[in-house]
Amino acid sequence: MNASYPLTTRRLDDVIACVGGAEIRVDEFLGQVTSLAGSLPQQRYVINLASNRYTFLLGFCAAIVAGQCTLLPPNRQRETVRGIASDYPDSYVFENADIAATEPATSVPEISAGQLVAIVFTSGSTGESTGHPKYWETIRGGALANQVSYGLGDARVNMLATVPPQHNWGLETSIQLPLFADIAISSETPLFPQDIADALAELPRPRAVVSSPIHLESLLKSGIEGIDIDVILSATAPMSQRLAGDLETRFSARVNEVFGCSEAGSLAARATATESLWHIAKPFRFEILEDKVRISAPHLPEPVVLNDIIELVGESDFRWLGRDQDMINIAGKRGSLAHLNHRLARIPGVIDGVIFLPSEDSKRLAALVVAPGMEPSAILDALKESIDPAFLPRPLCMVPMLPRQETGKLARKMVLDLFETARSTSEEHVELPDSSP
């Protein structure tokens, strides 16, 4: 007989969300979920595009109760949504919910452990977007593991997330976790520093911010002060020790960086300001098999192979060395794109930038850089001081902005499209001669 688990383990009088300054209790939330579940179109799949986080939570849980699977696109662009809808024809789009006054619930729905509740699509940062199925047992098990590894403590936490709920990082922290941990989520999804500050001001302490390095760097550079944040959780891209330390100093926060993947969710965490090793979350098990990292856990339907290079340290820690796709070989020299991009970002005057390999058979790297007022040659001169000449990007194209997604990630296809446009239309780029190192 297939096991089942409750939709939430929270007490009915707990607060699960903060919407426009008003607190929403769990019994009110469940009453709305039940009402909405009965009014959803009778189709197999739903594409949840709600931008209001509480509306997303309602739609996500109502779909689960109705036995539907939520499709989570990497972005809300029309072309992306049309592509997913074409692949899943028995689907509809959910963006808003007109919730009339409903009676608070007195019981919690039970969900079959093996029910397929979501398919999360990757950002496409390393190629084509891929869908990863999520079953109720997987979501529940992941949330229980994250409750400990995130370091949020046992007391109620009011959570603000800058990452969209459609992304696996936003889904795990601000949608799944509040169903099992004492967390009240804000319905807001602010991106700009002042909007983040305003949204935090509406939340009582203790406060947690779920974000990404690019959003946190922007918040730090804004100069905004007077905000106390108890915990900052960061993922989606590597965070530097400098950024983590500066965030802790500015906001009196504890910064925990989270390591994970769309296939298996959050897997490990560390206090980046003071730690270099990652601590594996229970109950995950890491194994090195034929130079590949295999992850297993009781709540995962099958083991997951990571596209990362790690060095295990004991049974519960590891050192991250990079991603398979990040490792490059130029003129017989091996290097890491992550390291090169870290060096590029540290150049004074560079606002944003990316160094990449245009194609698998390319003999040299290229770069797109946002640095108003700077000459490409000055950027290359700065790079020469910190990287091997073989890894200097050729060409280096100046662009007004990079096509980053809401999480701060860059889809490879969009980078390549922008590169071709910049290379053909802009005079502000540098091509080093083929004879240079």
Steps between C-alpha positions, in 0.01 A plus 500: 500500500641837397582724796358850531615811682316819602521809280643685800620410848446853630250574778176649375554822697857550369571793269609380155508825301512879521296668227489878486570527870230245592585162650342186352448205733536139386128424545410800282754393240369142490142624464605704197696207356200269523270757342744570216564130436130451427495779241813416299461383137490122480830452320809295578758780512507862614766759410522718812612850396374686809741778595340559842666238720193429713286460188762259366490304827120479482506385137778251563326336796153512339641316197647233731167453675327479159746231386667725241869546417648851499738587217763754604668681208847655542351841413165656412587599142225422250724286280604288798141452620375418149772237464405328827127520419572338164688214667220456756176562303270403791604811694372845594658816639438619857590861586246627751239373741175673583454360849165584649445486875550141608459316827825414679589133466476260792702219342801453272482320161704181464713461186624173355878467541543397137287779350684699230448859615747705294744503212779757543673622185865605522621846399689378194825657621698202366282423196138401441249526787417162655198398707544318831200324665418561866286256698327584827728268698804676343370847584411403855834326563695790353318756713565304820871479413520869410335606824817391679772575244391860429574596861177694556450380856179389671330835559263655246681667211354759264641433154548730201618351170637690202506189279180398317300205638516330158875443545598194705690716754199724554264200502694309766548790738191720470232250389584150621677583826217712654274192473720319753701761693392797715542754219278786384576600144461847356285516187750743344781419255712818500805532275633853548678598824248760618210260432677233703552746787134610489373140499725407793375797699151345495624177657565459873819331616644245478532551124651277233584604145520241221697634208790458256848654489412746223200638693696512827795676335260761365345547845846543652614751239183708542631638828168436675552462874288465809362156398543214745485155340540193715573239232592534132471189284677515164514261204484478115865611457825485702538767768838650584629508856535878466130546412388273784715688751386842380133393523545374855667826602248731330178326605604321822397181324612141495565405137444136405581398144310199365625246246247305295357405163159482336506119496550449875442842660713651776782265595749687718570833669783705646566828678696645207650792692701261719480156335632352176364148544137407429305301761280227349139514617348192659381257365697544174788269415780604262706240311779537243451238229719507187580869553130583531314614811192292577242625750247278675240552774191310619261763359656507152338262248844407363866605543607825331832555323636855540673702231744625763856418597543458876750366748347311792643588842396234749143373487310826537701777329633578154696758308340627176747523212268608218248372248576263215376764254720763667824314439671607179817413312656781299837447331561199724429694820208408728296766671161577656247741351370568851847617606542716189162666550586562864815685386302700245243607761776629732627758248404852618245652263361166377132487590427163342663259261539143384789307348392195301593250232302587182486135388636162602773514237599864559873558540459814709262660747274802451347755737203732533562784745290780649739779601381849401787738428767231486699397197516129412880523494501620863296196607737267317800668663343443842426135418861445390607569858303211646445230233713304255524670157352187339171576673466863390163538323528569128284684409386707797174679415353790696121482550251719691369207709494122518174301454493362852200308623322589825738273692802672348584206277582529131344263247773388261284553191431862595872561565591363159227704327620819670860414415425466129306828501769689695777362286335602174366843600735643760832667440582481871668163513849365488625212287852387590700353213498121466875498560461640852528252786 
